[in-house]
Structure formats: structure tokens, C-alpha cells
Amino acid sequence: MSELKLSYSGYVCAPYLHTHESIELKELWLNSKNIERLYFVTGTFSSESKPYFSDSTNHYLLAKFKDSAKITDDLVENNQEKTSFVFNVKDDLFQHEVLGDVNFVSVYYLEYGEDDDVSEIAHLLVKKDQIESAGMGNMETFCKNPSKFTFPYSENIIVIEVASEKSHQSVKKYCDQTRRDANRKGLAMTNLMSLSILEQLK
């Protein structure tokens, strides 16, 4: 019996390297019904996550998708020299209306993914007036040259979308403060990457 692979909605972050594969992915996702939104972003990795993803680059395509199975096919077909990240959102923690357009996406991991911790983090995040949505799930990576080190926290990923009229630096500070608030409560929430939206493509 073949294993039935569950499909999720979520986010994909693929390096934009001006290569054939990058351009193919961009065209594919611009025309795909599976892609709700497509952005051109700058990616910044935290000092904690950098050792695992030493091949990180500056510019990425960030897409919000409906069906992870289709995204897997896209990335296998257009695999690149640098790592692509898929964040499958298994649980929507919340969504609410905020002023302004989403201009920043921050990805965290929990060192311990206990249910109590997750509900405490959701409770903390929902009070933040600039966070439009937060989701919990896992991470998969695709790369022609797999990393030497396996990232140990890929099952406990939190993705938040921030909408703000302020600069990316000020939004990053806002997210860092949110992480510190969680850490103060004894929740081991660590930044994986920050994605500053430069342009909405779709």
C-alpha cells in the first residue's frame, strides 16, 4: 500500500538566483491556481539557524500555497543549488484583520513543541496588533546539495505574517520583542528566518 501523504496549505520560500530554475518557478507560480500570493523578499537568517543553512542567499520568492503536494512536485522539478524551504501549516493558530498590507513574514521554531507551549504562544501572539496570522506546522527542505547537518526542530515551526506601514527594521524589532516576550515566559521560541517583502508579484 502506498502511504497516503496528507496535503497542507502553507508557505514556500525558494531562492531567486536568476537561474533557469528560479525563472521557471516564478513563471509557474505566477500562473498557478495553487498560489494565492507571490512575493519577492529579502531573507535574513538568525545566528542560531545559519549553521544549518550555510548556503542561504539574500533574495527569495515567497509564495502562499493551498496544496503542499503540488509545491513538492514544483521544487523537485526545479531543484536548485541553494536550499528551498516549505512550511506546511497544520494548525492555523489565528487570523485577524489588521491595518496595512503584509510586509514581513517571520519564521520561528520551538525547541519543545508541547501543546501547552503552543497554546501559550498563540495566546501571546493574538494580542499583538500587527500580526495578521500565525500558523504552526513543519518544515521540509529541497536542495541539490543537502546540508551536512540535519535541522533538529523541523516539526515545530511557527510562521507569522506581520502587516505594518513601518520600515522592515522596525517590524523586525517588533518581532524580536515578541520572541523575547515568549522567552520571558519560559517558552523556547527561536527565530529561524525573517522575510522582508520587497514587492508583491501576485
Contacts in CASP RR format, 6 or more apart in sequence:
PFRMAT RR
TARGET T0000
AUTHOR 0000-0000-0000
METHOD contacts of the structure
MODEL  1
MSELKLSYSGYVCAPYLHTHESIELKELWLNSKNIERLYFVTGTFSSESK
PYFSDSTNHYLLAKFKDSAKITDDLVENNQEKTSFVFNVKDDLFQHEVLG
DVNFVSVYYLEYGEDDDVSEIAHLLVKKDQIESAGMGNMETFCKNPSKFT
FPYSENIIVIEVASEKSHQSVKKYCDQTRRDANRKGLAMTNLMSLSILEQ
LK
5 69 0 8 1.000
7 67 0 8 1.000
7 68 0 8 1.000
7 69 0 8 1.000
8 68 0 8 1.000
8 88 0 8 1.000
8 89 0 8 1.000
8 90 0 8 1.000
8 137 0 8 1.000
9 64 0 8 1.000
9 65 0 8 1.000
9 66 0 8 1.000
9 67 0 8 1.000
9 68 0 8 1.000
9 88 0 8 1.000
9 89 0 8 1.000
10 64 0 8 1.000
10 65 0 8 1.000
10 68 0 8 1.000
10 86 0 8 1.000
10 87 0 8 1.000
10 88 0 8 1.000
10 89 0 8 1.000
10 159 0 8 1.000
11 62 0 8 1.000
11 63 0 8 1.000
11 64 0 8 1.000
11 65 0 8 1.000
11 86 0 8 1.000
11 87 0 8 1.000
11 89 0 8 1.000
11 105 0 8 1.000
11 159 0 8 1.000
12 61 0 8 1.000
12 62 0 8 1.000
12 63 0 8 1.000
12 65 0 8 1.000
12 71 0 8 1.000
12 74 0 8 1.000
12 75 0 8 1.000
12 84 0 8 1.000
12 85 0 8 1.000
12 86 0 8 1.000
12 87 0 8 1.000
13 41 0 8 1.000
13 43 0 8 1.000
13 60 0 8 1.000
13 61 0 8 1.000
13 62 0 8 1.000
13 84 0 8 1.000
13 85 0 8 1.000
13 86 0 8 1.000
13 87 0 8 1.000
13 193 0 8 1.000
13 195 0 8 1.000
14 22 0 8 1.000
14 25 0 8 1.000
14 60 0 8 1.000
14 61 0 8 1.000
14 63 0 8 1.000
14 75 0 8 1.000
14 78 0 8 1.000
14 80 0 8 1.000
14 84 0 8 1.000
14 85 0 8 1.000
15 22 0 8 1.000
15 57 0 8 1.000
15 59 0 8 1.000
15 60 0 8 1.000
15 61 0 8 1.000
15 80 0 8 1.000
15 82 0 8 1.000
15 83 0 8 1.000
15 84 0 8 1.000
16 22 0 8 1.000
16 26 0 8 1.000
16 40 0 8 1.000
16 57 0 8 1.000
16 59 0 8 1.000
16 60 0 8 1.000
16 61 0 8 1.000
17 57 0 8 1.000
17 59 0 8 1.000
17 80 0 8 1.000
17 81 0 8 1.000
17 82 0 8 1.000
19 80 0 8 1.000
19 81 0 8 1.000
21 78 0 8 1.000
21 79 0 8 1.000
21 80 0 8 1.000
22 61 0 8 1.000
22 78 0 8 1.000
22 80 0 8 1.000
24 78 0 8 1.000
25 61 0 8 1.000
25 74 0 8 1.000
25 75 0 8 1.000
25 78 0 8 1.000
26 38 0 8 1.000
26 61 0 8 1.000
26 201 0 8 1.000
28 74 0 8 1.000
28 78 0 8 1.000
29 35 0 8 1.000
29 38 0 8 1.000
29 61 0 8 1.000
29 63 0 8 1.000
29 74 0 8 1.000
29 202 0 8 1.000
30 38 0 8 1.000
30 201 0 8 1.000
30 202 0 8 1.000
32 70 0 8 1.000
34 65 0 8 1.000
34 66 0 8 1.000
34 67 0 8 1.000
34 70 0 8 1.000
34 71 0 8 1.000
35 63 0 8 1.000
35 64 0 8 1.000
35 65 0 8 1.000
35 66 0 8 1.000
35 202 0 8 1.000
36 63 0 8 1.000
36 64 0 8 1.000
36 65 0 8 1.000
36 66 0 8 1.000
37 63 0 8 1.000
37 64 0 8 1.000
37 200 0 8 1.000
37 202 0 8 1.000
38 61 0 8 1.000
38 62 0 8 1.000
38 63 0 8 1.000
38 64 0 8 1.000
38 200 0 8 1.000
38 201 0 8 1.000
38 202 0 8 1.000
39 61 0 8 1.000
39 62 0 8 1.000
39 63 0 8 1.000
39 195 0 8 1.000
39 197 0 8 1.000
39 198 0 8 1.000
39 199 0 8 1.000
39 200 0 8 1.000
39 201 0 8 1.000
40 59 0 8 1.000
40 60 0 8 1.000
40 61 0 8 1.000
40 62 0 8 1.000
40 197 0 8 1.000
40 198 0 8 1.000
40 199 0 8 1.000
40 201 0 8 1.000
41 59 0 8 1.000
41 60 0 8 1.000
41 61 0 8 1.000
41 62 0 8 1.000
41 105 0 8 1.000
41 195 0 8 1.000
41 196 0 8 1.000
41 197 0 8 1.000
41 198 0 8 1.000
42 58 0 8 1.000
42 59 0 8 1.000
42 60 0 8 1.000
42 168 0 8 1.000
42 195 0 8 1.000
42 196 0 8 1.000
42 198 0 8 1.000
43 56 0 8 1.000
43 58 0 8 1.000
43 59 0 8 1.000
43 60 0 8 1.000
43 193 0 8 1.000
43 194 0 8 1.000
43 195 0 8 1.000
43 196 0 8 1.000
44 172 0 8 1.000
44 193 0 8 1.000
44 194 0 8 1.000
44 195 0 8 1.000
44 196 0 8 1.000
45 53 0 8 1.000
45 56 0 8 1.000
45 192 0 8 1.000
45 193 0 8 1.000
46 190 0 8 1.000
46 191 0 8 1.000
46 192 0 8 1.000
46 193 0 8 1.000
46 194 0 8 1.000
48 190 0 8 1.000
48 191 0 8 1.000
48 192 0 8 1.000
49 109 0 8 1.000
49 151 0 8 1.000
49 190 0 8 1.000
49 191 0 8 1.000
49 192 0 8 1.000
49 193 0 8 1.000
50 56 0 8 1.000
51 149 0 8 1.000
52 147 0 8 1.000
52 149 0 8 1.000
52 150 0 8 1.000
52 151 0 8 1.000
53 83 0 8 1.000
53 147 0 8 1.000
53 151 0 8 1.000
54 147 0 8 1.000
55 81 0 8 1.000
55 82 0 8 1.000
55 83 0 8 1.000
55 143 0 8 1.000
55 145 0 8 1.000
55 147 0 8 1.000
56 82 0 8 1.000
56 83 0 8 1.000
56 193 0 8 1.000
57 82 0 8 1.000
60 195 0 8 1.000
61 201 0 8 1.000
62 105 0 8 1.000
62 195 0 8 1.000
62 197 0 8 1.000
63 71 0 8 1.000
65 71 0 8 1.000
68 86 0 8 1.000
68 88 0 8 1.000
71 86 0 8 1.000
72 86 0 8 1.000
72 140 0 8 1.000
72 142 0 8 1.000
75 84 0 8 1.000
75 86 0 8 1.000
75 142 0 8 1.000
76 142 0 8 1.000
79 142 0 8 1.000
79 143 0 8 1.000
79 144 0 8 1.000
80 142 0 8 1.000
80 143 0 8 1.000
80 144 0 8 1.000
81 143 0 8 1.000
81 144 0 8 1.000
81 145 0 8 1.000
82 143 0 8 1.000
83 141 0 8 1.000
83 142 0 8 1.000
83 143 0 8 1.000
83 147 0 8 1.000
84 141 0 8 1.000
84 142 0 8 1.000
84 143 0 8 1.000
85 107 0 8 1.000
85 139 0 8 1.000
85 140 0 8 1.000
85 141 0 8 1.000
85 193 0 8 1.000
86 139 0 8 1.000
86 140 0 8 1.000
86 141 0 8 1.000
86 142 0 8 1.000
87 107 0 8 1.000
87 137 0 8 1.000
87 138 0 8 1.000
87 139 0 8 1.000
87 157 0 8 1.000
87 159 0 8 1.000
88 137 0 8 1.000
88 138 0 8 1.000
88 139 0 8 1.000
88 140 0 8 1.000
89 135 0 8 1.000
89 136 0 8 1.000
89 137 0 8 1.000
89 159 0 8 1.000
90 136 0 8 1.000
90 137 0 8 1.000
90 138 0 8 1.000
91 118 0 8 1.000
91 135 0 8 1.000
91 136 0 8 1.000
91 137 0 8 1.000
92 133 0 8 1.000
92 134 0 8 1.000
92 135 0 8 1.000
93 118 0 8 1.000
93 121 0 8 1.000
93 122 0 8 1.000
93 125 0 8 1.000
93 126 0 8 1.000
93 133 0 8 1.000
93 134 0 8 1.000
93 135 0 8 1.000
93 136 0 8 1.000
93 158 0 8 1.000
94 122 0 8 1.000
94 125 0 8 1.000
94 126 0 8 1.000
94 133 0 8 1.000
94 134 0 8 1.000
95 132 0 8 1.000
95 133 0 8 1.000
96 126 0 8 1.000
96 132 0 8 1.000
96 133 0 8 1.000
97 132 0 8 1.000
98 129 0 8 1.000
98 130 0 8 1.000
98 131 0 8 1.000
98 132 0 8 1.000
98 163 0 8 1.000
99 163 0 8 1.000
99 165 0 8 1.000
100 163 0 8 1.000
100 164 0 8 1.000
100 165 0 8 1.000
101 163 0 8 1.000
101 200 0 8 1.000
102 132 0 8 1.000
102 161 0 8 1.000
102 162 0 8 1.000
102 163 0 8 1.000
102 197 0 8 1.000
103 162 0 8 1.000
103 163 0 8 1.000
103 164 0 8 1.000
103 168 0 8 1.000
103 171 0 8 1.000
103 196 0 8 1.000
103 197 0 8 1.000
104 161 0 8 1.000
104 162 0 8 1.000
104 164 0 8 1.000
104 168 0 8 1.000
104 171 0 8 1.000
104 172 0 8 1.000
104 175 0 8 1.000
104 194 0 8 1.000
104 195 0 8 1.000
104 196 0 8 1.000
104 197 0 8 1.000
105 159 0 8 1.000
105 160 0 8 1.000
105 161 0 8 1.000
105 162 0 8 1.000
105 194 0 8 1.000
105 195 0 8 1.000
105 197 0 8 1.000
106 159 0 8 1.000
106 160 0 8 1.000
106 162 0 8 1.000
106 172 0 8 1.000
106 175 0 8 1.000
106 191 0 8 1.000
106 193 0 8 1.000
106 194 0 8 1.000
106 195 0 8 1.000
107 157 0 8 1.000
107 158 0 8 1.000
107 159 0 8 1.000
107 191 0 8 1.000
107 192 0 8 1.000
107 193 0 8 1.000
107 194 0 8 1.000
107 195 0 8 1.000
108 157 0 8 1.000
108 158 0 8 1.000
108 159 0 8 1.000
108 160 0 8 1.000
108 179 0 8 1.000
108 189 0 8 1.000
108 190 0 8 1.000
108 191 0 8 1.000
108 192 0 8 1.000
109 139 0 8 1.000
109 153 0 8 1.000
109 154 0 8 1.000
109 156 0 8 1.000
109 157 0 8 1.000
109 158 0 8 1.000
109 189 0 8 1.000
109 190 0 8 1.000
109 192 0 8 1.000
110 117 0 8 1.000
110 118 0 8 1.000
110 121 0 8 1.000
110 153 0 8 1.000
110 156 0 8 1.000
110 158 0 8 1.000
110 187 0 8 1.000
110 188 0 8 1.000
110 189 0 8 1.000
110 190 0 8 1.000
111 153 0 8 1.000
111 156 0 8 1.000
111 188 0 8 1.000
111 190 0 8 1.000
112 156 0 8 1.000
112 188 0 8 1.000
113 155 0 8 1.000
113 156 0 8 1.000
117 187 0 8 1.000
118 136 0 8 1.000
120 182 0 8 1.000
120 185 0 8 1.000
120 187 0 8 1.000
121 158 0 8 1.000
121 182 0 8 1.000
121 187 0 8 1.000
121 189 0 8 1.000
122 134 0 8 1.000
124 178 0 8 1.000
124 181 0 8 1.000
124 182 0 8 1.000
124 185 0 8 1.000
124 187 0 8 1.000
125 131 0 8 1.000
125 134 0 8 1.000
125 160 0 8 1.000
125 178 0 8 1.000
126 134 0 8 1.000
128 174 0 8 1.000
128 178 0 8 1.000
130 162 0 8 1.000
130 163 0 8 1.000
130 164 0 8 1.000
130 171 0 8 1.000
130 174 0 8 1.000
131 160 0 8 1.000
131 161 0 8 1.000
131 162 0 8 1.000
131 178 0 8 1.000
132 161 0 8 1.000
132 162 0 8 1.000
132 163 0 8 1.000
133 160 0 8 1.000
133 161 0 8 1.000
134 158 0 8 1.000
134 159 0 8 1.000
134 160 0 8 1.000
134 161 0 8 1.000
135 158 0 8 1.000
135 159 0 8 1.000
135 160 0 8 1.000
136 156 0 8 1.000
136 157 0 8 1.000
136 158 0 8 1.000
137 155 0 8 1.000
137 156 0 8 1.000
137 157 0 8 1.000
137 158 0 8 1.000
137 159 0 8 1.000
138 154 0 8 1.000
138 155 0 8 1.000
138 156 0 8 1.000
138 157 0 8 1.000
139 151 0 8 1.000
139 154 0 8 1.000
139 157 0 8 1.000
139 192 0 8 1.000
140 154 0 8 1.000
141 147 0 8 1.000
141 151 0 8 1.000
141 154 0 8 1.000
153 190 0 8 1.000
157 192 0 8 1.000
158 189 0 8 1.000
160 175 0 8 1.000
160 178 0 8 1.000
162 171 0 8 1.000
162 174 0 8 1.000
162 175 0 8 1.000
164 170 0 8 1.000
164 171 0 8 1.000
164 174 0 8 1.000
166 174 0 8 1.000
168 196 0 8 1.000
171 196 0 8 1.000
172 194 0 8 1.000
172 196 0 8 1.000
175 191 0 8 1.000
175 194 0 8 1.000
176 191 0 8 1.000
179 189 0 8 1.000
179 190 0 8 1.000
179 191 0 8 1.000
182 189 0 8 1.000
183 189 0 8 1.000
END
